[in-house]
C-alpha cells in the first residue's frame, strides 16, 4: 500500500491474505500517527544498549556505570525489540526497581529486597532514554517512549526537586573544627570551604594548585567504578574550571604542603590528599572521616555537662550543598556561585536557594520613609 505521509509503499507478510490485509492496515495507521516506521526493527534492547554504550564517547567510569545499570535493572527489557517498548512498560520497570525487585538472568522476578531510592530508578532512566534516543536518531524507532511525560521517576509528587540537605552555618563551623582533630580531616575542611565535589578534590594534584594567586584547577575526578577506582577527565566543560581559594581553604593546602617531604619536582605530580601510608586517599576514606567528625561532635558536652544536640547525619555531598547554600544566603551572585562549583546558574537557583530561606532579610532601598497621612 502507498502511504502518502512517508511518500512510499509499505508491505507486510502473513500466512493468509486476510491476516496480511489486517496487519498492513494496522501498520499504515501506526505510521500515519507517527507511532511506527515503514519497517520493523529486529534490534533488541539488550544488544542495542551494548552497542550504544560501547560506541558512544563516555568516560570509563560512566561506561562501567551504564553497563551495570543495564545488567542489574534492565533484564526485563533485554530481549524486547526496540519498537515494542512502551511508556507503560518503562513505568512498570521503574516502579519495580523502587520496590526492590530483582530479576534472574532470564528476566524473571525473584524475591524482592528492601525498597530502593528513587535516584536508582532515575539513573536507569537516563541509560534507557539514551539508548532509545540513539535508536530514534538512527530512525530505528519512530518515537522515544522514555520521553513521554510522566515516565521519568519523580522525586516528589509533581516531579519537583526535593529538599536539599545541608548543615547550618553554625553546624558547618563545628564540623570545620572537628576536622582539625581527626585523621584525614583536611579533605573534609577543604570540601566544606570550596564546594568541590569529592572526586574533584581526590584527583587534585599539586601541579594544579596555585597558592600564590589563590586558586586550584579542576582537571580530573577520582571515583569508584565497578569495584575499582578510576581517574578520568570531568564529564562537562563547566566542571573543568579554576576554583578560587579563600584564606581558610588556602591554609588547608599550605599545611599539607609544608608537611610534604618530597622534592618540588616530584611533588608536582602527587595527589594533594593522601592517607597515612602515603597513598592517594580513597573515596570511602572521605566518608569514614566525615563520620568520625560527626561522632566526635556528638560526644561533646555543653557548659552544664549535658550532651549537645546530635549533628544531622548527612552524606559527604552535603558539604558541597552547605557551601553553596551559605554562599547564596550571603547574597553572592548565582552566576558566580555556579562558576565556583562548576554547575549551571539555573541549577543553583532551583536547588539551593530555599535551604536558608528563613535567614534572608529584605534590605532597605535607601530612599527614605513614607510620610503620608494615616
BELPETA-V783691 format. One line per field, one symbol per residue. ss: DSSP state (A for helix, B for strand, O for the rest). psi: psi as a letter, one per 40 degrees, with the letter a starting at -180 (. if undefined). burial: # if it has 16 or more other C-alpha atoms within 10 Angstrom, else .. A space follows every 10 residues. Layout:
BEGIN
ss: ???
psi: ???
burial: ???
END
This chain:
BEGIN
ss: OBBOOOOBBO OOOOOOAAAA AAAAAAAAAA AAOOOOOOOO OOOBAAAAAA AAAAAOOOOA AAAAAAAAAA AAAOAAAOOO BAAAOOAAAA AAAAAAAAAO OOBOOOOOBO OOOOOOOAAA AAAAAAAAAA AAAAAAAOOO OOOOAAAOOO OOOOOOAAAO OOOOOOOOAA AAAAAAAAAO OOOOAAAAAA AAAAOOOAAA AAOOBAAABB OOOOBBBOOO BBBBBOOBBB BBOOOOOOOO OBBBOOAAAA AAAAAAAAAO OOOAAAAOOO BOOBOOOOOB OOAAAAAAAA AAAAAAAAOO BOOOOOBOOO OOOOOOAAAA AAAAAAAAAO OOOAAAAAAA AOOOAAAAAA AOOOOOAAAO OOOOOOOOOO OOOO
psi: hhhddefiii iihididddd dddddddddd ddeeeiieii iehidddddd ddddeihiid dddddddddd ddeeddedeh ideehidddd ddddddddee iiiadeeiha hiaiiiiddd dddddddddd dddddddefd idihdeehhe dhhidiheei hihhhiiidd ddddddddde eihedddddd ddedeiiddd ddehideehg ddefiihhei ihiihfeahi hiiididddh ihhihidddd ddddddddeh eiidddddei idhiaeffih hidddddddd ddddddddei iaeeeiiihi ihgiideedd ddddddddde eiiddddddd efaidddddd dddedfdeeh hhiiefeiih fii.
burial: .........# .#........ #.##..##.. #...####.. ..####.##. .##....... #.#.###.## .#######.# ###.#.#.## #.#######. ###...#... .......#.. #####.#### ######...# ######.... ####...... ....####.. .#..##.##. ...####### ########## ########## #...###### ###.#....# ####....## #####...## .##....... ......#..# ####.....# ###..#..## ####.##... .......... #....##### #########. ...#..#### ###.#..#.. ######.... .......... ....
END
